[in-house]
Amino acid sequence: MRLKKRGQNDLKKVLIYGADGSGKSTFAEEYCREHNLHPVVIDIDDTNYTNMPILDLDFGNDIKTYNNIKAAISEIAKSEYDTIVLDGVTSLLEMLVSKAKGLKKYSDRAERFQDILRAMMSSRKNLIFIGQADMEVIYNEEFQSNKMVIKINSIVNEKYLTLKTDKGGYSHKVLKYRAVETNDDDVDVEPSFTTAEKIQPTDVDPVSLNYCKTIKSHVESAGLEVTKGNMKRCLTRMVNNGEIDKDMRPDILRFINKHCPEAVI
């Protein structure tokens, strides 16, 4: 039998997220430089203006997006690059929704997203995922959300939140770091960025908040007042129309009851 050896040379699996313009791509570039990585970027939103090399891919529709990303991962696996940066994973999830009828389009998205994650894991490259702030995970050791985009959380070892500082620059906070055992008296390896502090737990689910902001826009476009009742009715209508996955309904409904309309006004 061949046994796996753990150590400092294990492949890195990192999640970086934050609000728009908070320096996510810049931090990814800094992270690669600090760790002597040689990255190549799959830029979903076309917003990465760093000095990292970026693949020129066609994301014209859901089928092209899926096929071209799978092909790109296959090519990267054979290349000299040692790191894949997937910039815009939040948008990717929406782009993978198919044009099938009803809920089938969401099951297509789930299968495609899982397939891309498997391909990345099989590439034997370091992985860096970059996403918008609605990827935040309310995390504990016993529970992992089944929301597709948050499945990334279960495979990453390091997780960072980027933010703008009061002085106008960029900074970050370490959310989670899974220690790596070494052969040197089993000493844990600390992350390179050790000045960050732990985020305090919150009961505000950013994924539900993001959906509620969309629901608010629909309510307003219908000329209605943004109230709990109107938001609930709009949620039901959007679920019935297939615009929101029915599995998301309980979480969003709880959020509306507890936080709305104040959270979206």
C-alpha positions in Angstrom: 0.0 0.0 0.0 1.1 3.5 -0.7 0.6 5.9 2.2 0.0 9.6 1.9 2.6 11.9 3.6 1.5 15.1 5.1 3.9 18.1 5.4 4.8 21.6 4.4 4.8 20.7 0.7 1.2 19.8 0.6 -0.8 21.5 -2.1 -2.5 24.7 -0.9 -6.3 25.1 -1.1 -7.3 28.7 -0.3 -10.5 30.7 -0.3 -10.3 34.5 -0.6 -13.5 36.6 -0.5 -14.7 40.0 0.2 -16.9 42.9 -1.1 -16.5 44.3 -4.6 -13.3 46.3 -4.8 -11.9 45.1 -1.5 -8.6 43.8 -3.0 -9.3 40.1 -3.5 -7.3 39.7 -6.7 -4.5 41.9 -5.3 -4.3 39.8 -2.2 -4.2 36.6 -4.3 -1.3 37.9 -6.2 0.5 38.9 -2.9 -0.3 35.4 -1.5 1.3 33.7 -4.5 4.4 36.0 -4.3 4.8 35.3 -0.6 4.5 31.5 -1.1 6.6 31.4 -4.3 3.7 30.1 -6.4 3.4 30.4 -10.2 -0.3 31.0 -10.8 -2.5 31.2 -13.9 -5.9 32.8 -13.6 -9.4 31.8 -14.8 -11.1 35.2 -14.6 -14.8 34.8 -14.7 -15.9 38.4 -14.2 -13.0 40.0 -16.2 -12.1 42.1 -13.2 -8.6 40.8 -12.5 -6.0 43.5 -13.4 -3.1 42.0 -11.6 0.2 40.9 -13.1 -0.8 37.3 -12.9 -1.2 35.5 -16.3 -4.9 35.3 -17.3 -6.4 32.7 -19.6 -8.4 34.0 -22.6 -11.6 31.9 -22.4 -15.1 32.2 -24.0 -17.9 32.4 -21.4 -20.6 33.1 -24.0 -23.2 30.7 -22.5 -23.5 28.0 -19.9 -22.3 25.2 -22.2 -19.2 27.2 -23.4 -18.4 28.2 -19.8 -18.5 24.7 -18.5 -16.6 23.1 -21.5 -13.9 25.8 -21.7 -13.2 25.8 -18.0 -12.9 22.0 -18.0 -10.6 22.1 -21.0 -8.5 24.9 -19.4 -8.0 22.9 -16.2 -6.9 19.9 -18.3 -4.3 22.1 -20.1 -3.1 23.7 -16.8 -2.6 20.2 -15.3 0.0 19.5 -18.0 1.6 23.0 -17.8 4.5 24.5 -15.8 2.0 26.6 -13.7 1.6 25.2 -10.2 -1.4 27.2 -9.1 -5.0 27.7 -10.5 -6.7 30.9 -9.4 -10.4 30.7 -10.0 -11.4 34.4 -9.8 -15.2 35.0 -9.6 -16.5 31.6 -8.4 -19.7 33.3 -7.2 -20.5 34.5 -10.7 -19.4 31.1 -12.1 -22.1 29.4 -10.2 -24.8 31.6 -11.8 -23.3 31.1 -15.2 -23.5 27.3 -15.0 -27.3 27.4 -14.7 -28.6 25.7 -17.8 -31.5 26.6 -20.1 -33.4 23.5 -19.1 -37.0 23.8 -17.8 -37.9 24.1 -14.1 -35.5 22.9 -11.5 -33.5 20.8 -13.9 -31.4 23.9 -14.7 -30.3 24.0 -11.1 -29.4 20.3 -11.0 -27.4 20.9 -14.2 -25.5 23.7 -12.3 -24.8 21.4 -9.4 -23.4 18.6 -11.5 -21.3 21.0 -13.6 -19.9 22.8 -10.5 -19.1 19.5 -8.8 -17.4 18.3 -12.0 -15.2 21.4 -12.1 -14.3 21.1 -8.5 -13.3 17.4 -9.0 -11.2 18.4 -12.1 -9.4 21.1 -10.1 -8.7 18.7 -7.2 -7.4 16.1 -9.6 -5.1 18.6 -11.4 -2.5 18.3 -8.6 -2.1 22.1 -8.6 -2.5 24.6 -5.7 -6.0 26.0 -5.8 -7.1 29.6 -4.9 -10.8 30.4 -5.1 -11.9 34.1 -5.2 -15.5 35.1 -4.6 -17.8 37.9 -3.5 -18.8 38.3 0.1 -22.0 36.3 -0.1 -19.8 33.2 0.1 -19.3 33.8 3.8 -19.8 30.6 5.8 -21.5 30.3 9.2 -19.2 27.5 10.2 -18.8 25.0 13.0 -17.1 21.7 13.2 -20.3 19.6 13.1 -22.1 21.4 10.2 -21.4 22.3 6.6 -24.0 24.0 4.5 -25.3 22.1 1.5 -25.4 25.3 -0.6 -23.4 24.6 -3.7 -21.1 27.6 -3.6 -20.2 26.9 0.1 -19.1 23.4 -0.7 -15.7 25.0 -1.5 -15.4 25.7 2.2 -15.1 22.0 2.9 -12.0 21.5 0.7 -10.0 24.7 1.5 -7.3 24.8 4.2 -6.9 28.5 4.4 -9.7 31.1 4.3 -9.3 34.9 4.2 -11.6 37.9 4.1 -10.3 41.0 2.3 -11.3 44.5 3.2 -10.6 48.1 2.7 -8.8 49.9 5.6 -9.7 53.3 7.0 -6.5 54.7 5.3 -7.8 53.7 1.9 -5.5 50.6 1.4 -6.3 46.9 1.5 -6.0 44.4 4.4 -7.4 41.0 5.3 -8.5 38.8 8.2 -7.8 35.1 8.6 -11.1 33.3 9.0 -9.8 29.7 9.3 -6.5 28.0 9.0 -6.3 24.2 9.1 -2.9 23.4 10.6 -0.4 21.2 8.7 1.6 18.6 10.6 5.4 18.5 9.9 8.1 16.0 10.6 9.8 18.5 12.9 8.4 17.4 16.3 4.9 17.8 14.9 5.0 21.6 15.0 2.0 23.3 13.4 2.8 25.6 10.5 1.4 29.1 10.9 0.1 31.0 7.9 2.3 33.7 6.4 -0.2 36.4 7.2 -0.3 36.2 11.0 -1.4 39.7 12.0 -5.1 39.1 11.4 -7.7 38.5 14.0 -10.6 36.1 14.1 -14.0 37.3 12.8 -16.7 37.2 15.5 -19.6 34.8 14.7 -22.7 36.4 13.3 -26.3 35.3 12.8 -26.6 37.3 9.6 -26.5 34.8 6.7 -24.9 36.8 3.8 -26.3 34.3 1.2 -29.9 34.9 2.3 -29.1 38.7 2.5 -28.0 38.6 -1.1 -31.2 36.9 -2.2 -33.3 39.3 -0.1 -31.7 42.3 -1.9 -32.8 40.7 -5.2 -36.3 40.1 -3.8 -36.5 43.8 -2.6 -35.7 44.9 -6.2 -38.5 42.8 -7.5 -40.9 44.2 -5.0 -39.9 47.7 -5.8 -40.2 47.1 -9.6 -43.8 46.0 -9.0 -44.5 49.3 -7.4 -45.1 47.8 -3.9 -43.9 48.8 -0.5 -40.9 46.7 0.8 -42.6 44.9 3.8 -42.2 41.4 5.3 -45.5 40.3 3.7 -44.6 41.6 0.2 -41.1 40.1 0.4 -42.6 36.7 1.4 -45.1 36.7 -1.4 -42.4 37.7 -3.9 -40.2 34.9 -2.6 -43.0 32.3 -3.1 -43.5 33.6 -6.6 -39.8 33.5 -7.5 -39.5 29.9 -6.1 -42.6 28.8 -8.2 -41.1 30.4 -11.3 -37.8 28.6 -10.8 -35.9 31.8 -10.2 -34.8 30.7 -6.7 -34.0 27.1 -5.7 -36.8 25.7 -3.5 -34.2 24.4 -1.1 -33.2 28.0 -0.4 -36.7 29.0 0.6 -36.6 28.0 4.4 -33.3 29.9 5.0 -34.5 33.0 3.1 -37.9 32.9 4.8 -36.2 32.8 8.2 -34.0 35.7 7.2 -37.0 37.8 6.1 -38.9 37.1 9.4 -35.9 38.0 11.5 -34.1 40.8 9.6 -36.3 42.4 6.9 -37.1 44.8 5.7 -34.5 46.7 7.8 -31.6 44.6 6.4 -32.2 45.6 2.8 -33.3 49.3 3.2 
